[in-house]
């Protein structure tokens, strides 16, 4: 039996939907915080269980009978995220899971200026110490996060960012499909995976050029100082902790932490992964409303 946590979230739900084409619905369990929001999954014959990383006893019931268990990383930061993941790992082990899979990040590294990458590295260490076979899915940086970061600049025609580096932006749907393929393969993915990424890494300057080409409207890229960028975000209403986290993305990118590309994702998908040109082309974010 395969248990997928966070199955009401964008990634978790997409993983479950992709699994439906690979394994019998009766072998899938969707662990969710709000079962009433998972009616559509239940209608496919999937068992829906209430599971919350902050509720150990409820989680124990949600994980019961799991052979493989996918821990979708919590939408939290720092020590809070690490503790929630530790709880899920401990309960998965105690309830007899044969393998734990975890949605990690291609840039996972202790001490990374990008806080989520540091905490992913911490959870990978906890998995290695658990005594259970595990797979850390080193996801490429979500292309959807890129769109969130640059949408204002694309709309205004000037993309203002700190100094950056190339990032192999990868779509969430491609990663969900790959995660499902690994779960359904039932073997061969021990430990930390190769980076599961799109086939190219691009800088902000290159993104501005791609956006200009696909929308027919010029988008300039301007490099500003870290302090100027951070102050502008906070002045625009962004909480300081999130401004610092996003700034860490650029700082880690300068180090090359997100520049890797690897054919593993394409092999899992059986086709080329989508890239930022594909992502930007249909949406045309620079078109006036």
ZIFEN-V431311 format. One line per field, one symbol per residue. psi: psi as a letter, one per 40 degrees, with the letter a starting at -180 (. if undefined). A space follows every 50 residues. Layout:
psi=???
This chain:
psi=ihhhifeeidddddddddddedihdeehhhhidgdeefddddeeehhhih hhdegdddddddehehdihhhhiifiiaddddddddddddddddeehdhh ihgaidehhheiehddddddddddddddedeihihhhgiihhddddddde ddddddehhhiihaiihghhiddddddddddddddfiefiahiihgiiei hiidddddddddddeehhhihhhiiddddddddddeehiddddddddddd ddddeedeeiiieddddddfihiiaddddddddgeehi.
